[in-house]
Amino acid sequence: MLAAVWGPLVQAQPLVIPLWSKGAPGFEDRRDVPEVASNYWVRNINNPTLTVFLPPKDKANGAAVVICPGGGFRELVFNAEGIESARYFTNLGVAAMVLKYRLPRETNSPYSLDKHPLQDGQRAMRLTRSHAAEWNLDTNRIGIEGFSAGGEVASLVAYARTAGDPNAADPVERESARADFEISIYPGPLGAPQQIPTNAPPVFFVTAGVDDWSHARVVADLIPQYGRAKIPFEVHIFAHGGHGFNMGNRSKLASIKGWPERLTEWLEDNWILDPAQPPRNAR
């Protein structure tokens, strides 16, 4: 499977959609403040967006994933943890939406760590579902993936399991922010609850142990909770690899280079790639 992961992107020019047409609530006056980008990172996110990559129609299976790059809430590692991950998913027939969320730890940021990343993540899930008919998505196979700080955003969204408001004036807000599956890659502690909800989605964890124990411990502490709740989980804690190994293709370590193969197997074994089957543990 891995040989196909780094193939060409389907779309020469991906679609970029603002999460809110008039700007983020309460910060509409900042929507035209320009982003700053260099090499691997993007900063100064004031108008959060989804960058949408769709697989070819003859390969699409209806599954979709919102991707949250990491960067410590100070920047977004947009290429290595966003675009490259989207390439992996579209080659599996999965639609991929890369989220640019607001960054509360940037210098002089007006955003709150306990509010705005979750708000952006939930809106991204709702916006994706609102386009399900247009993009041929199965609304019961829409998940979320996050790297590092993005893993924290993914956890916040996955554990909140927020339903839509049927009476909302904005039709996007009528959609559910539910994640049907979660992929968490060397996540930080924000969003890791003392007790996971009984309706948390199935999860796939990847991190490094000895080289990155602070993040591996976040995963290790969650394992018993998933076991007690009888929610399917898969965990790969590699001995080496450090923090920030992205999709593994820059590493010299066989385990790290091959971790996307483990993810492909998990997606297959949990029927996320199969439109004829309901996702395992669908709740």
C-alpha positions in Angstrom: 0.0 0.0 0.0 2.7 2.5 0.9 4.1 2.6 -2.6 0.9 4.4 -3.7 0.8 6.9 -0.8 3.1 9.5 -2.4 1.4 9.6 -5.8 0.3 12.8 -7.5 -2.5 14.8 -6.0 -5.8 14.5 -7.9 -6.5 18.2 -7.9 -3.9 20.6 -9.4 -5.5 23.4 -7.4 -7.4 22.3 -4.2 -10.5 24.1 -3.1 -10.1 26.5 -0.2 -13.3 27.3 1.8 -13.5 29.7 4.8 -15.1 28.1 7.8 -17.4 31.2 8.1 -18.2 33.2 5.1 -18.0 36.5 7.0 -15.1 35.6 9.3 -14.9 33.8 12.6 -17.6 34.8 15.1 -16.6 37.8 17.2 -13.5 38.3 15.0 -15.1 39.2 11.6 -12.9 42.3 11.4 -9.8 40.1 11.3 -10.8 37.9 8.3 -8.7 39.9 5.8 -5.5 40.0 8.0 -3.0 38.1 5.8 -1.4 34.8 6.8 2.4 34.5 7.0 4.0 31.4 5.5 7.6 30.2 5.0 9.0 26.8 4.1 7.1 24.3 6.2 4.9 26.5 8.4 1.9 28.9 8.2 1.1 31.4 10.9 -1.2 34.3 11.7 -4.4 32.4 11.0 -7.3 34.8 11.4 -9.8 33.5 8.8 -9.8 29.7 9.4 -10.2 27.6 6.3 -10.5 24.0 4.9 -8.3 23.1 2.0 -10.2 20.3 0.2 -8.7 17.4 -1.7 -11.1 15.0 -3.3 -10.0 11.6 -4.7 -10.9 10.6 -8.3 -14.5 9.6 -8.7 -13.6 6.0 -9.8 -11.5 5.6 -6.6 -13.6 7.5 -4.1 -15.2 5.3 -1.3 -17.2 8.0 0.4 -15.1 8.3 3.6 -13.6 11.7 4.6 -11.2 13.0 7.2 -10.5 16.5 8.5 -6.8 16.9 9.1 -5.4 19.1 11.8 -1.7 19.9 11.4 0.5 20.4 14.5 2.8 23.3 15.5 2.2 24.0 19.2 -0.6 26.4 18.6 2.1 28.9 17.4 2.2 27.8 13.8 0.8 25.0 11.5 3.2 22.5 9.9 0.9 22.7 6.9 2.9 20.9 4.2 4.3 17.9 6.1 1.3 17.3 8.4 -1.4 18.6 6.1 -0.8 18.4 2.4 1.2 15.2 2.6 -1.4 13.5 4.8 -4.1 14.6 2.3 -2.1 13.0 -0.5 -2.0 9.7 1.5 -5.8 9.7 2.0 -6.8 10.6 -1.5 -4.7 7.8 -2.8 -6.9 5.5 -0.6 -10.1 7.0 -2.1 -10.7 9.2 1.0 -11.6 12.8 0.8 -9.3 15.0 2.8 -9.9 18.5 4.3 -6.8 20.2 5.8 -7.9 22.6 8.6 -6.2 25.9 9.2 -7.3 26.7 12.8 -6.5 29.7 14.9 -3.4 29.8 17.0 -3.8 30.9 20.6 -0.1 30.6 21.5 1.2 33.0 18.9 2.6 36.2 20.3 -0.2 38.7 21.0 -2.8 36.2 19.8 -6.4 37.3 20.7 -7.6 33.7 20.7 -8.3 31.5 23.6 -6.8 28.0 24.0 -9.9 26.7 25.8 -12.4 27.9 23.1 -11.2 28.6 19.6 -9.4 25.5 18.5 -12.5 23.4 19.5 -14.7 25.9 17.8 -12.7 25.7 14.5 -12.5 21.9 14.7 -16.3 21.5 15.2 -17.1 24.0 12.5 -14.8 22.0 10.1 -16.7 18.8 10.8 -20.0 20.6 10.3 -18.8 22.2 7.1 -17.6 18.9 5.7 -20.9 17.2 6.4 -22.8 20.1 4.8 -21.0 19.3 1.5 -21.7 15.6 1.7 -24.0 15.5 -1.2 -21.8 17.6 -3.4 -18.7 15.7 -2.6 -20.3 12.2 -2.4 -19.5 11.6 1.2 -21.0 9.1 3.6 -22.0 11.2 6.6 -21.3 8.2 8.9 -17.7 7.8 7.8 -16.3 11.3 8.5 -13.4 11.3 10.9 -10.7 13.6 12.2 -6.9 13.3 12.3 -4.4 15.4 14.2 -0.7 15.7 14.7 0.7 17.0 18.0 -1.3 20.2 18.8 -3.6 19.1 16.0 -4.0 15.9 17.8 -5.3 17.9 20.8 -7.8 19.6 18.5 -8.9 16.2 17.2 -9.4 14.9 20.7 -11.4 18.0 21.7 -13.7 17.4 18.8 -13.9 13.6 19.1 -14.8 13.6 22.8 -17.2 16.5 22.6 -19.5 14.6 20.1 -21.6 17.7 19.6 -24.8 17.4 17.7 -26.2 20.0 15.3 -28.8 22.6 16.2 -31.9 21.9 14.1 -33.1 25.4 14.7 -30.0 27.2 13.7 -30.3 30.0 11.2 -27.0 29.0 9.6 -27.6 25.6 7.8 -24.0 24.5 8.5 -24.7 24.7 12.3 -27.6 22.2 11.8 -25.0 19.5 10.9 -23.4 17.3 13.5 -19.7 17.9 14.6 -19.4 14.2 15.4 -16.2 12.4 14.4 -16.9 8.8 13.4 -13.3 7.9 13.9 -10.1 9.5 15.2 -6.5 9.3 14.2 -4.2 10.8 16.8 -0.4 11.2 16.0 1.9 12.1 18.9 -0.9 14.2 20.6 -0.4 16.6 23.4 -2.4 16.6 26.7 -5.0 19.2 25.9 -8.3 17.5 25.2 -7.4 14.3 27.0 -10.1 13.9 29.6 -10.0 12.2 33.0 -12.6 9.8 31.6 -13.5 9.4 27.9 -17.2 9.4 27.0 -18.8 6.1 26.4 -19.7 7.2 22.8 -16.2 8.2 21.9 -15.3 7.0 18.3 -12.8 4.3 17.5 -9.2 5.6 17.6 -5.8 5.0 16.1 -2.8 6.3 18.0 0.8 6.7 16.9 3.7 8.1 18.9 7.3 7.4 19.9 8.2 6.1 23.4 11.7 6.6 24.7 12.4 9.5 22.4 9.1 11.4 23.2 7.8 10.1 26.5 5.7 13.2 27.4 3.5 12.6 24.4 3.6 8.8 24.6 2.3 9.1 28.2 -0.8 10.9 26.9 -1.6 7.9 24.8 -0.6 5.4 27.5 -2.9 7.0 30.1 -5.9 6.8 27.7 -5.5 3.1 26.8 -7.2 1.7 30.0 -10.1 4.0 29.5 -10.7 2.7 26.0 -10.5 -0.9 27.3 -13.0 -0.3 30.1 -15.4 1.5 27.7 -15.0 -1.3 25.2 -14.3 1.2 22.4 -12.0 -0.2 19.6 -8.5 1.3 19.8 -5.1 0.6 18.2 -1.9 1.9 19.6 1.6 2.0 18.1 4.3 3.4 20.5 7.6 3.1 18.6 10.8 2.9 20.5 12.4 5.7 18.5 11.4 8.5 16.1 11.2 11.5 18.4 8.5 14.1 18.0 7.3 15.5 14.7 8.0 12.6 12.3 5.0 13.6 10.2 4.0 10.9 7.6 7.3 9.1 8.2 8.8 9.6 4.7 11.8 11.6 5.9 12.8 9.1 8.6 15.6 6.5 8.3 13.7 4.3 10.8 11.8 1.4 9.2 9.1 1.6 11.9 8.5 5.3 11.4 8.7 5.1 7.6 6.1 2.3 7.6 3.6 3.7 10.1 1.1 4.8 7.4 0.9 1.2 6.3 -0.4 0.4 9.8 -3.0 3.1 9.5 -4.1 1.7 6.1 -4.6 -1.7 7.7 -6.6 -0.1 10.5 -8.8 1.8 8.1 -9.5 -1.4 6.2 -10.0 -3.6 9.3 -12.5 -1.1 10.7 -14.4 -1.0 7.4 -13.8 2.8 7.1 -12.7 2.3 3.4 -15.6 0.0 2.6 -18.9 1.8 1.6 -20.8 -1.6 1.8 -20.1 -2.0 5.5 -21.0 0.2 8.5 -18.0 1.4 10.4 -17.2 -0.9 13.4 -18.5 0.4 16.7 -20.6 3.0 14.9 -22.4 5.1 17.6 
